[in-house]
């Protein structure tokens, strides 16, 4: 659990393939995860998302290629 006691959970949902592809492309362009893109969108829609959750938490050596 985090400091608020909220913890985390998995959430799975179906979205149109084109939307998934757009989210994935944006994540690749920005060098972040799909999670970060979705959490940013939820925050912009008025949901309570802590700023600490809006950054990529993967280790730098995870194989992601920034800007690819």
CHARMM internal coordinates of N, CA and C (Angstrom, degrees):
IC EDIT
DIST 1 N 1 CA 1.4579
DIST 1 CA 1 C 1.5207
ANGL 1 N 1 CA 1 C 110.86
DIST 1 C 2 N 1.3250
ANGL 1 CA 1 C 2 N 115.62
DIHE 1 N 1 CA 1 C 2 N 151.96
DIST 2 N 2 CA 1.4543
ANGL 1 C 2 N 2 CA 119.57
DIHE 1 CA 1 C 2 N 2 CA 176.50
DIST 2 CA 2 C 1.5243
ANGL 2 N 2 CA 2 C 109.93
DIHE 1 C 2 N 2 CA 2 C -87.59
DIST 2 C 3 N 1.3365
ANGL 2 CA 2 C 3 N 116.42
DIHE 2 N 2 CA 2 C 3 N -176.13
DIST 3 N 3 CA 1.4634
ANGL 2 C 3 N 3 CA 120.28
DIHE 2 CA 2 C 3 N 3 CA -175.69
DIST 3 CA 3 C 1.5269
ANGL 3 N 3 CA 3 C 113.67
DIHE 2 C 3 N 3 CA 3 C -63.32
DIST 3 C 4 N 1.3255
ANGL 3 CA 3 C 4 N 117.89
DIHE 3 N 3 CA 3 C 4 N -20.55
DIST 4 N 4 CA 1.4636
ANGL 3 C 4 N 4 CA 119.76
DIHE 3 CA 3 C 4 N 4 CA 178.84
DIST 4 CA 4 C 1.5207
ANGL 4 N 4 CA 4 C 111.69
DIHE 3 C 4 N 4 CA 4 C -88.09
DIST 4 C 5 N 1.3299
ANGL 4 CA 4 C 5 N 116.23
DIHE 4 N 4 CA 4 C 5 N -9.40
DIST 5 N 5 CA 1.4529
ANGL 4 C 5 N 5 CA 120.04
DIHE 4 CA 4 C 5 N 5 CA -177.94
DIST 5 CA 5 C 1.5140
ANGL 5 N 5 CA 5 C 112.87
DIHE 4 C 5 N 5 CA 5 C 83.06
DIST 5 C 6 N 1.3326
ANGL 5 CA 5 C 6 N 116.57
DIHE 5 N 5 CA 5 C 6 N 5.56
DIST 6 N 6 CA 1.4578
ANGL 5 C 6 N 6 CA 120.36
DIHE 5 CA 5 C 6 N 6 CA -175.66
DIST 6 CA 6 C 1.5227
ANGL 6 N 6 CA 6 C 112.85
DIHE 5 C 6 N 6 CA 6 C -77.60
DIST 6 C 7 N 1.3241
ANGL 6 CA 6 C 7 N 118.39
DIHE 6 N 6 CA 6 C 7 N -34.81
DIST 7 N 7 CA 1.4499
ANGL 6 C 7 N 7 CA 121.05
DIHE 6 CA 6 C 7 N 7 CA -177.53
DIST 7 CA 7 C 1.5135
ANGL 7 N 7 CA 7 C 111.81
DIHE 6 C 7 N 7 CA 7 C 67.02
DIST 7 C 8 N 1.3176
ANGL 7 CA 7 C 8 N 115.86
DIHE 7 N 7 CA 7 C 8 N -163.17
DIST 8 N 8 CA 1.4542
ANGL 7 C 8 N 8 CA 121.75
DIHE 7 CA 7 C 8 N 8 CA 179.05
DIST 8 CA 8 C 1.5100
ANGL 8 N 8 CA 8 C 109.19
DIHE 7 C 8 N 8 CA 8 C -138.32
DIST 8 C 9 N 1.3110
ANGL 8 CA 8 C 9 N 116.54
DIHE 8 N 8 CA 8 C 9 N 158.39
DIST 9 N 9 CA 1.4471
ANGL 8 C 9 N 9 CA 122.48
DIHE 8 CA 8 C 9 N 9 CA 176.24
DIST 9 CA 9 C 1.5199
ANGL 9 N 9 CA 9 C 108.99
DIHE 8 C 9 N 9 CA 9 C -144.95
DIST 9 C 10 N 1.3051
ANGL 9 CA 9 C 10 N 115.96
DIHE 9 N 9 CA 9 C 10 N 157.59
DIST 10 N 10 CA 1.4603
ANGL 9 C 10 N 10 CA 120.86
DIHE 9 CA 9 C 10 N 10 CA 176.64
DIST 10 CA 10 C 1.5227
ANGL 10 N 10 CA 10 C 108.50
DIHE 9 C 10 N 10 CA 10 C -82.62
DIST 10 C 11 N 1.3398
ANGL 10 CA 10 C 11 N 116.13
DIHE 10 N 10 CA 10 C 11 N 145.70
DIST 11 N 11 CA 1.4424
ANGL 10 C 11 N 11 CA 121.01
DIHE 10 CA 10 C 11 N 11 CA 175.99
DIST 11 CA 11 C 1.5250
ANGL 11 N 11 CA 11 C 107.41
DIHE 10 C 11 N 11 CA 11 C -138.52
DIST 11 C 12 N 1.2968
ANGL 11 CA 11 C 12 N 115.84
DIHE 11 N 11 CA 11 C 12 N 128.18
DIST 12 N 12 CA 1.4551
ANGL 11 C 12 N 12 CA 120.65
DIHE 11 CA 11 C 12 N 12 CA -179.25
DIST 12 CA 12 C 1.5200
ANGL 12 N 12 CA 12 C 108.70
DIHE 11 C 12 N 12 CA 12 C -120.40
DIST 12 C 13 N 1.3371
ANGL 12 CA 12 C 13 N 116.21
DIHE 12 N 12 CA 12 C 13 N 134.69
DIST 13 N 13 CA 1.4488
ANGL 12 C 13 N 13 CA 119.25
DIHE 12 CA 12 C 13 N 13 CA 178.35
DIST 13 CA 13 C 1.5090
ANGL 13 N 13 CA 13 C 109.66
DIHE 12 C 13 N 13 CA 13 C -148.52
DIST 13 C 14 N 1.3142
ANGL 13 CA 13 C 14 N 115.31
DIHE 13 N 13 CA 13 C 14 N 155.68
DIST 14 N 14 CA 1.4601
ANGL 13 C 14 N 14 CA 120.62
DIHE 13 CA 13 C 14 N 14 CA 177.45
DIST 14 CA 14 C 1.5149
ANGL 14 N 14 CA 14 C 109.04
DIHE 13 C 14 N 14 CA 14 C -94.86
DIST 14 C 15 N 1.3364
ANGL 14 CA 14 C 15 N 114.38
DIHE 14 N 14 CA 14 C 15 N 133.40
DIST 15 N 15 CA 1.4645
ANGL 14 C 15 N 15 CA 121.62
DIHE 14 CA 14 C 15 N 15 CA 175.18
DIST 15 CA 15 C 1.5279
ANGL 15 N 15 CA 15 C 107.30
DIHE 14 C 15 N 15 CA 15 C -131.06
DIST 15 C 16 N 1.3230
ANGL 15 CA 15 C 16 N 117.62
DIHE 15 N 15 CA 15 C 16 N 159.62
DIST 16 N 16 CA 1.4629
ANGL 15 C 16 N 16 CA 118.90
DIHE 15 CA 15 C 16 N 16 CA 176.68
DIST 16 CA 16 C 1.5338
ANGL 16 N 16 CA 16 C 110.50
DIHE 15 C 16 N 16 CA 16 C -57.73
DIST 16 C 17 N 1.3181
ANGL 16 CA 16 C 17 N 116.13
DIHE 16 N 16 CA 16 C 17 N 142.43
DIST 17 N 17 CA 1.4652
ANGL 16 C 17 N 17 CA 121.45
DIHE 16 CA 16 C 17 N 17 CA -178.17
DIST 17 CA 17 C 1.5205
ANGL 17 N 17 CA 17 C 111.66
DIHE 16 C 17 N 17 CA 17 C -55.53
DIST 17 C 18 N 1.3287
ANGL 17 CA 17 C 18 N 116.79
DIHE 17 N 17 CA 17 C 18 N -41.25
DIST 18 N 18 CA 1.4664
ANGL 17 C 18 N 18 CA 119.95
DIHE 17 CA 17 C 18 N 18 CA -179.66
DIST 18 CA 18 C 1.5250
ANGL 18 N 18 CA 18 C 111.01
DIHE 17 C 18 N 18 CA 18 C -61.17
DIST 18 C 19 N 1.3281
ANGL 18 CA 18 C 19 N 117.71
DIHE 18 N 18 CA 18 C 19 N -40.09
DIST 19 N 19 CA 1.4612
ANGL 18 C 19 N 19 CA 121.19
DIHE 18 CA 18 C 19 N 19 CA 178.62
DIST 19 CA 19 C 1.5209
ANGL 19 N 19 CA 19 C 110.60
DIHE 18 C 19 N 19 CA 19 C -65.78
DIST 19 C 20 N 1.3227
ANGL 19 CA 19 C 20 N 116.95
DIHE 19 N 19 CA 19 C 20 N -44.03
DIST 20 N 20 CA 1.4683
ANGL 19 C 20 N 20 CA 120.53
DIHE 19 CA 19 C 20 N 20 CA 177.38
DIST 20 CA 20 C 1.5153
ANGL 20 N 20 CA 20 C 110.34
DIHE 19 C 20 N 20 CA 20 C -58.09
DIST 20 C 21 N 1.3368
ANGL 20 CA 20 C 21 N 116.58
DIHE 20 N 20 CA 20 C 21 N -42.51
DIST 21 N 21 CA 1.4631
ANGL 20 C 21 N 21 CA 120.72
DIHE 20 CA 20 C 21 N 21 CA -179.95
DIST 21 CA 21 C 1.5263
ANGL 21 N 21 CA 21 C 111.51
DIHE 20 C 21 N 21 CA 21 C -65.31
DIST 21 C 22 N 1.3286
ANGL 21 CA 21 C 22 N 116.87
DIHE 21 N 21 CA 21 C 22 N -38.14
DIST 22 N 22 CA 1.4710
ANGL 21 C 22 N 22 CA 120.47
DIHE 21 CA 21 C 22 N 22 CA 177.93
DIST 22 CA 22 C 1.5295
ANGL 22 N 22 CA 22 C 110.96
DIHE 21 C 22 N 22 CA 22 C -66.55
DIST 22 C 23 N 1.3190
ANGL 22 CA 22 C 23 N 116.65
DIHE 22 N 22 CA 22 C 23 N -41.65
DIST 23 N 23 CA 1.4694
ANGL 22 C 23 N 23 CA 120.85
DIHE 22 CA 22 C 23 N 23 CA 178.48
DIST 23 CA 23 C 1.5252
ANGL 23 N 23 CA 23 C 109.50
DIHE 22 C 23 N 23 CA 23 C -63.66
DIST 23 C 24 N 1.3156
ANGL 23 CA 23 C 24 N 115.97
DIHE 23 N 23 CA 23 C 24 N -44.30
DIST 24 N 24 CA 1.4664
ANGL 23 C 24 N 24 CA 120.67
DIHE 23 CA 23 C 24 N 24 CA 179.91
DIST 24 CA 24 C 1.5293
ANGL 24 N 24 CA 24 C 110.70
DIHE 23 C 24 N 24 CA 24 C -62.03
DIST 24 C 25 N 1.3362
ANGL 24 CA 24 C 25 N 117.10
DIHE 24 N 24 CA 24 C 25 N -44.15
DIST 25 N 25 CA 1.4685
ANGL 24 C 25 N 25 CA 120.77
DIHE 24 CA 24 C 25 N 25 CA -179.81
DIST 25 CA 25 C 1.5279
ANGL 25 N 25 CA 25 C 110.99
DIHE 24 C 25 N 25 CA 25 C -62.44
DIST 25 C 26 N 1.3300
ANGL 25 CA 25 C 26 N 116.52
DIHE 25 N 25 CA 25 C 26 N -41.31
DIST 26 N 26 CA 1.4696
ANGL 25 C 26 N 26 CA 120.21
DIHE 25 CA 25 C 26 N 26 CA 178.89
DIST 26 CA 26 C 1.5212
ANGL 26 N 26 CA 26 C 110.65
DIHE 25 C 26 N 26 CA 26 C -64.81
DIST 26 C 27 N 1.3237
ANGL 26 CA 26 C 27 N 116.57
DIHE 26 N 26 CA 26 C 27 N -41.09
DIST 27 N 27 CA 1.4648
ANGL 26 C 27 N 27 CA 120.98
DIHE 26 CA 26 C 27 N 27 CA 179.15
DIST 27 CA 27 C 1.5277
ANGL 27 N 27 CA 27 C 110.64
DIHE 26 C 27 N 27 CA 27 C -62.87
DIST 27 C 28 N 1.3175
ANGL 27 CA 27 C 28 N 116.67
DIHE 27 N 27 CA 27 C 28 N -43.49
DIST 28 N 28 CA 1.4701
ANGL 27 C 28 N 28 CA 120.47
DIHE 27 CA 27 C 28 N 28 CA 178.56
DIST 28 CA 28 C 1.5238
ANGL 28 N 28 CA 28 C 110.21
DIHE 27 C 28 N 28 CA 28 C -63.63
DIST 28 C 29 N 1.3206
ANGL 28 CA 28 C 29 N 116.55
DIHE 28 N 28 CA 28 C 29 N -45.83
DIST 29 N 29 CA 1.4709
ANGL 28 C 29 N 29 CA 121.18
DIHE 28 CA 28 C 29 N 29 CA -179.45
DIST 29 CA 29 C 1.5248
ANGL 29 N 29 CA 29 C 111.29
DIHE 28 C 29 N 29 CA 29 C -58.96
DIST 29 C 30 N 1.3492
ANGL 29 CA 29 C 30 N 116.60
DIHE 29 N 29 CA 29 C 30 N -39.95
DIST 30 N 30 CA 1.4615
ANGL 29 C 30 N 30 CA 120.94
DIHE 29 CA 29 C 30 N 30 CA -177.31
DIST 30 CA 30 C 1.5271
ANGL 30 N 30 CA 30 C 112.80
DIHE 29 C 30 N 30 CA 30 C -89.85
DIST 30 C 31 N 1.3295
ANGL 30 CA 30 C 31 N 117.62
DIHE 30 N 30 CA 30 C 31 N -6.59
DIST 31 N 31 CA 1.4621
ANGL 30 C 31 N 31 CA 120.93
DIHE 30 CA 30 C 31 N 31 CA 179.19
DIST 31 CA 31 C 1.5179
ANGL 31 N 31 CA 31 C 113.26
DIHE 30 C 31 N 31 CA 31 C 70.05
DIST 31 C 32 N 1.3372
ANGL 31 CA 31 C 32 N 116.38
DIHE 31 N 31 CA 31 C 32 N 33.04
DIST 32 N 32 CA 1.4650
ANGL 31 C 32 N 32 CA 120.80
DIHE 31 CA 31 C 32 N 32 CA 179.49
DIST 32 CA 32 C 1.5296
ANGL 32 N 32 CA 32 C 109.38
DIHE 31 C 32 N 32 CA 32 C -127.30
DIST 32 C 33 N 1.3164
ANGL 32 CA 32 C 33 N 116.24
DIHE 32 N 32 CA 32 C 33 N 179.70
DIST 33 N 33 CA 1.4578
ANGL 32 C 33 N 33 CA 121.52
DIHE 32 CA 32 C 33 N 33 CA -179.56
DIST 33 CA 33 C 1.5280
ANGL 33 N 33 CA 33 C 111.35
DIHE 32 C 33 N 33 CA 33 C -88.75
DIST 33 C 34 N 1.3247
ANGL 33 CA 33 C 34 N 115.16
DIHE 33 N 33 CA 33 C 34 N 163.98
DIST 34 N 34 CA 1.4583
ANGL 33 C 34 N 34 CA 120.30
DIHE 33 CA 33 C 34 N 34 CA 172.94
DIST 34 CA 34 C 1.5252
ANGL 34 N 34 CA 34 C 109.59
DIHE 33 C 34 N 34 CA 34 C -58.22
DIST 34 C 35 N 1.3192
ANGL 34 CA 34 C 35 N 116.59
DIHE 34 N 34 CA 34 C 35 N -38.56
DIST 35 N 35 CA 1.4704
ANGL 34 C 35 N 35 CA 122.44
DIHE 34 CA 34 C 35 N 35 CA 179.47
DIST 35 CA 35 C 1.5236
ANGL 35 N 35 CA 35 C 111.03
DIHE 34 C 35 N 35 CA 35 C -54.72
DIST 35 C 36 N 1.3309
ANGL 35 CA 35 C 36 N 116.40
DIHE 35 N 35 CA 35 C 36 N -45.77
DIST 36 N 36 CA 1.4614
ANGL 35 C 36 N 36 CA 121.08
DIHE 35 CA 35 C 36 N 36 CA -179.18
DIST 36 CA 36 C 1.5267
ANGL 36 N 36 CA 36 C 110.34
DIHE 35 C 36 N 36 CA 36 C -63.09
DIST 36 C 37 N 1.3230
ANGL 36 CA 36 C 37 N 117.33
DIHE 36 N 36 CA 36 C 37 N -44.15
DIST 37 N 37 CA 1.4667
ANGL 36 C 37 N 37 CA 120.87
DIHE 36 CA 36 C 37 N 37 CA 179.86
DIST 37 CA 37 C 1.5278
ANGL 37 N 37 CA 37 C 110.35
DIHE 36 C 37 N 37 CA 37 C -60.95
DIST 37 C 38 N 1.3288
ANGL 37 CA 37 C 38 N 117.03
DIHE 37 N 37 CA 37 C 38 N -46.00
DIST 38 N 38 CA 1.4650
ANGL 37 C 38 N 38 CA 120.93
DIHE 37 CA 37 C 38 N 38 CA -179.09
DIST 38 CA 38 C 1.5251
ANGL 38 N 38 CA 38 C 111.13
DIHE 37 C 38 N 38 CA 38 C -66.40
DIST 38 C 39 N 1.3338
ANGL 38 CA 38 C 39 N 118.21
DIHE 38 N 38 CA 38 C 39 N -43.16
DIST 39 N 39 CA 1.4694
ANGL 38 C 39 N 39 CA 120.17
DIHE 38 CA 38 C 39 N 39 CA 179.37
DIST 39 CA 39 C 1.5311
ANGL 39 N 39 CA 39 C 111.32
DIHE 38 C 39 N 39 CA 39 C -64.10
DIST 39 C 40 N 1.3227
ANGL 39 CA 39 C 40 N 117.46
DIHE 39 N 39 CA 39 C 40 N -37.90
DIST 40 N 40 CA 1.4737
ANGL 39 C 40 N 40 CA 120.15
DIHE 39 CA 39 C 40 N 40 CA 176.15
DIST 40 CA 40 C 1.5313
ANGL 40 N 40 CA 40 C 110.41
DIHE 39 C 40 N 40 CA 40 C -60.68
DIST 40 C 41 N 1.3306
ANGL 40 CA 40 C 41 N 116.26
DIHE 40 N 40 CA 40 C 41 N -43.67
DIST 41 N 41 CA 1.4654
ANGL 40 C 41 N 41 CA 120.77
DIHE 40 CA 40 C 41 N 41 CA -179.47
DIST 41 CA 41 C 1.5297
ANGL 41 N 41 CA 41 C 110.53
DIHE 40 C 41 N 41 CA 41 C -65.08
DIST 41 C 42 N 1.3224
ANGL 41 CA 41 C 42 N 117.10
DIHE 41 N 41 CA 41 C 42 N -40.18
DIST 42 N 42 CA 1.4655
ANGL 41 C 42 N 42 CA 120.40
DIHE 41 CA 41 C 42 N 42 CA 178.50
DIST 42 CA 42 C 1.5260
ANGL 42 N 42 CA 42 C 110.75
DIHE 41 C 42 N 42 CA 42 C -64.44
DIST 42 C 43 N 1.3284
ANGL 42 CA 42 C 43 N 116.25
DIHE 42 N 42 CA 42 C 43 N -41.04
DIST 43 N 43 CA 1.4658
ANGL 42 C 43 N 43 CA 119.73
DIHE 42 CA 42 C 43 N 43 CA 177.89
DIST 43 CA 43 C 1.5274
ANGL 43 N 43 CA 43 C 110.03
DIHE 42 C 43 N 43 CA 43 C -63.07
DIST 43 C 44 N 1.3196
ANGL 43 CA 43 C 44 N 117.35
DIHE 43 N 43 CA 43 C 44 N -43.93
DIST 44 N 44 CA 1.4635
ANGL 43 C 44 N 44 CA 121.38
DIHE 43 CA 43 C 44 N 44 CA 179.19
DIST 44 CA 44 C 1.5282
ANGL 44 N 44 CA 44 C 111.67
DIHE 43 C 44 N 44 CA 44 C -62.82
DIST 44 C 45 N 1.3365
ANGL 44 CA 44 C 45 N 116.37
DIHE 44 N 44 CA 44 C 45 N -26.23
DIST 45 N 45 CA 1.4657
ANGL 44 C 45 N 45 CA 121.24
DIHE 44 CA 44 C 45 N 45 CA 178.87
DIST 45 CA 45 C 1.5278
ANGL 45 N 45 CA 45 C 112.09
DIHE 44 C 45 N 45 CA 45 C -84.87
DIST 45 C 46 N 1.3341
ANGL 45 CA 45 C 46 N 116.46
DIHE 45 N 45 CA 45 C 46 N 0.76
DIST 46 N 46 CA 1.4537
ANGL 45 C 46 N 46 CA 119.99
DIHE 45 CA 45 C 46 N 46 CA 174.97
DIST 46 CA 46 C 1.5180
ANGL 46 N 46 CA 46 C 116.00
DIHE 45 C 46 N 46 CA 46 C 103.35
DIST 46 C 47 N 1.3294
ANGL 46 CA 46 C 47 N 116.95
DIHE 46 N 46 CA 46 C 47 N 3.31
DIST 47 N 47 CA 1.4572
ANGL 46 C 47 N 47 CA 119.42
DIHE 46 CA 46 C 47 N 47 CA 178.14
DIST 47 CA 47 C 1.5232
ANGL 47 N 47 CA 47 C 110.08
DIHE 46 C 47 N 47 CA 47 C -78.90
DIST 47 C 48 N 1.3265
ANGL 47 CA 47 C 48 N 116.32
DIHE 47 N 47 CA 47 C 48 N 152.44
DIST 48 N 48 CA 1.4652
ANGL 47 C 48 N 48 CA 122.79
DIHE 47 CA 47 C 48 N 48 CA -178.75
DIST 48 CA 48 C 1.5274
ANGL 48 N 48 CA 48 C 109.68
DIHE 47 C 48 N 48 CA 48 C -80.71
DIST 48 C 49 N 1.3293
ANGL 48 CA 48 C 49 N 115.71
DIHE 48 N 48 CA 48 C 49 N 96.86
DIST 49 N 49 CA 1.4621
ANGL 48 C 49 N 49 CA 121.62
DIHE 48 CA 48 C 49 N 49 CA 178.95
DIST 49 CA 49 C 1.5204
ANGL 49 N 49 CA 49 C 107.35
DIHE 48 C 49 N 49 CA 49 C -120.83
DIST 49 C 50 N 1.3213
ANGL 49 CA 49 C 50 N 116.36
DIHE 49 N 49 CA 49 C 50 N 121.37
DIST 50 N 50 CA 1.4627
ANGL 49 C 50 N 50 CA 121.73
DIHE 49 CA 49 C 50 N 50 CA 179.73
DIST 50 CA 50 C 1.5282
ANGL 50 N 50 CA 50 C 109.41
DIHE 49 C 50 N 50 CA 50 C -65.28
DIST 50 C 51 N 1.3261
ANGL 50 CA 50 C 51 N 117.01
DIHE 50 N 50 CA 50 C 51 N 136.98
DIST 51 N 51 CA 1.4656
ANGL 50 C 51 N 51 CA 121.46
DIHE 50 CA 50 C 51 N 51 CA 179.96
DIST 51 CA 51 C 1.5280
ANGL 51 N 51 CA 51 C 112.30
DIHE 50 C 51 N 51 CA 51 C -56.06
DIST 51 C 52 N 1.3258
ANGL 51 CA 51 C 52 N 117.87
DIHE 51 N 51 CA 51 C 52 N -30.45
DIST 52 N 52 CA 1.4620
ANGL 51 C 52 N 52 CA 121.39
DIHE 51 CA 51 C 52 N 52 CA 179.60
DIST 52 CA 52 C 1.5288
ANGL 52 N 52 CA 52 C 111.45
DIHE 51 C 52 N 52 CA 52 C -63.33
DIST 52 C 53 N 1.3164
ANGL 52 CA 52 C 53 N 117.23
DIHE 52 N 52 CA 52 C 53 N -22.20
DIST 53 N 53 CA 1.4670
ANGL 52 C 53 N 53 CA 121.23
DIHE 52 CA 52 C 53 N 53 CA 179.82
DIST 53 CA 53 C 1.5264
ANGL 53 N 53 CA 53 C 112.16
DIHE 52 C 53 N 53 CA 53 C -83.36
DIST 53 C 54 N 1.3189
ANGL 53 CA 53 C 54 N 117.23
DIHE 53 N 53 CA 53 C 54 N -6.21
DIST 54 N 54 CA 1.4609
ANGL 53 C 54 N 54 CA 121.10
DIHE 53 CA 53 C 54 N 54 CA -173.47
DIST 54 CA 54 C 1.5210
ANGL 54 N 54 CA 54 C 113.80
DIHE 53 C 54 N 54 CA 54 C -95.28
DIST 54 C 55 N 1.3153
ANGL 54 CA 54 C 55 N 116.86
DIHE 54 N 54 CA 54 C 55 N 16.98
DIST 55 N 55 CA 1.4589
ANGL 54 C 55 N 55 CA 120.15
DIHE 54 CA 54 C 55 N 55 CA 176.63
DIST 55 CA 55 C 1.5236
ANGL 55 N 55 CA 55 C 109.16
DIHE 54 C 55 N 55 CA 55 C -123.30
DIST 55 C 56 N 1.3079
ANGL 55 CA 55 C 56 N 114.88
DIHE 55 N 55 CA 55 C 56 N 156.45
DIST 56 N 56 CA 1.4592
ANGL 55 C 56 N 56 CA 121.88
DIHE 55 CA 55 C 56 N 56 CA -178.81
DIST 56 CA 56 C 1.5289
ANGL 56 N 56 CA 56 C 108.76
DIHE 55 C 56 N 56 CA 56 C -71.30
DIST 56 C 57 N 1.3269
ANGL 56 CA 56 C 57 N 116.56
DIHE 56 N 56 CA 56 C 57 N 124.17
DIST 57 N 57 CA 1.4610
ANGL 56 C 57 N 57 CA 121.09
DIHE 56 CA 56 C 57 N 57 CA -177.80
DIST 57 CA 57 C 1.5223
ANGL 57 N 57 CA 57 C 112.91
DIHE 56 C 57 N 57 CA 57 C -97.59
DIST 57 C 58 N 1.3354
ANGL 57 CA 57 C 58 N 116.78
DIHE 57 N 57 CA 57 C 58 N 2.47
DIST 58 N 58 CA 1.4621
ANGL 57 C 58 N 58 CA 119.04
DIHE 57 CA 57 C 58 N 58 CA -179.91
DIST 58 CA 58 C 1.5242
ANGL 58 N 58 CA 58 C 109.86
DIHE 57 C 58 N 58 CA 58 C -71.47
DIST 58 C 59 N 1.3361
ANGL 58 CA 58 C 59 N 116.44
DIHE 58 N 58 CA 58 C 59 N 148.29
DIST 59 N 59 CA 1.4692
ANGL 58 C 59 N 59 CA 119.21
DIHE 58 CA 58 C 59 N 59 CA 175.15
DIST 59 CA 59 C 1.5236
ANGL 59 N 59 CA 59 C 110.19
DIHE 58 C 59 N 59 CA 59 C -62.59
DIST 59 C 60 N 1.3026
ANGL 59 CA 59 C 60 N 117.50
DIHE 59 N 59 CA 59 C 60 N 150.66
DIST 60 N 60 CA 1.4587
ANGL 59 C 60 N 60 CA 122.51
DIHE 59 CA 59 C 60 N 60 CA -177.37
DIST 60 CA 60 C 1.5312
ANGL 60 N 60 CA 60 C 111.90
DIHE 59 C 60 N 60 CA 60 C -59.76
DIST 60 C 61 N 1.2976
ANGL 60 CA 60 C 61 N 118.21
DIHE 60 N 60 CA 60 C 61 N -25.72
DIST 61 N 61 CA 1.4679
ANGL 60 C 61 N 61 CA 121.86
DIHE 60 CA 60 C 61 N 61 CA -176.79
DIST 61 CA 61 C 1.5277
ANGL 61 N 61 CA 61 C 112.34
DIHE 60 C 61 N 61 CA 61 C -93.18
DIST 61 C 62 N 1.3252
ANGL 61 CA 61 C 62 N 117.83
DIHE 61 N 61 CA 61 C 62 N 18.65
DIST 62 N 62 CA 1.4723
ANGL 61 C 62 N 62 CA 121.60
DIHE 61 CA 61 C 62 N 62 CA -174.62
DIST 62 CA 62 C 1.5224
ANGL 62 N 62 CA 62 C 113.36
DIHE 61 C 62 N 62 CA 62 C -72.88
DIST 62 C 63 N 1.3127
ANGL 62 CA 62 C 63 N 117.74
DIHE 62 N 62 CA 62 C 63 N -5.66
DIST 63 N 63 CA 1.4599
ANGL 62 C 63 N 63 CA 120.00
DIHE 62 CA 62 C 63 N 63 CA 178.34
DIST 63 CA 63 C 1.5209
ANGL 63 N 63 CA 63 C 113.40
DIHE 62 C 63 N 63 CA 63 C 96.84
DIST 63 C 64 N 1.3307
ANGL 63 CA 63 C 64 N 117.71
DIHE 63 N 63 CA 63 C 64 N -2.31
DIST 64 N 64 CA 1.4675
ANGL 63 C 64 N 64 CA 118.20
DIHE 63 CA 63 C 64 N 64 CA 178.51
DIST 64 CA 64 C 1.5134
ANGL 64 N 64 CA 64 C 109.23
DIHE 63 C 64 N 64 CA 64 C -70.23
DIST 64 C 65 N 1.2867
ANGL 64 CA 64 C 65 N 114.53
DIHE 64 N 64 CA 64 C 65 N 148.87
DIST 65 N 65 CA 1.4666
ANGL 64 C 65 N 65 CA 120.41
DIHE 64 CA 64 C 65 N 65 CA -178.89
DIST 65 CA 65 C 1.5075
ANGL 65 N 65 CA 65 C 108.15
DIHE 64 C 65 N 65 CA 65 C -116.59
DIST 65 C 66 N 1.3010
ANGL 65 CA 65 C 66 N 116.53
DIHE 65 N 65 CA 65 C 66 N 105.63
DIST 66 N 66 CA 1.4536
ANGL 65 C 66 N 66 CA 120.97
DIHE 65 CA 65 C 66 N 66 CA -179.60
DIST 66 CA 66 C 1.5208
ANGL 66 N 66 CA 66 C 109.91
DIHE 65 C 66 N 66 CA 66 C -65.82
DIST 66 C 67 N 1.3306
ANGL 66 CA 66 C 67 N 113.80
DIHE 66 N 66 CA 66 C 67 N 130.61
DIST 67 N 67 CA 1.4463
ANGL 66 C 67 N 67 CA 119.74
DIHE 66 CA 66 C 67 N 67 CA 176.76
DIST 67 CA 67 C 1.5141
ANGL 67 N 67 CA 67 C 115.14
DIHE 66 C 67 N 67 CA 67 C 79.61
DIST 67 C 68 N 1.3579
ANGL 67 CA 67 C 68 N 118.12
DIHE 67 N 67 CA 67 C 68 N 9.49
DIST 68 N 68 CA 1.4663
ANGL 67 C 68 N 68 CA 118.09
DIHE 67 CA 67 C 68 N 68 CA 178.51
DIST 68 CA 68 C 1.4828
ANGL 68 N 68 CA 68 C 111.99
DIHE 67 C 68 N 68 CA 68 C -87.89
END
COOR INIT
IC SEED 1 N 1 CA 1 C
IC BUILD
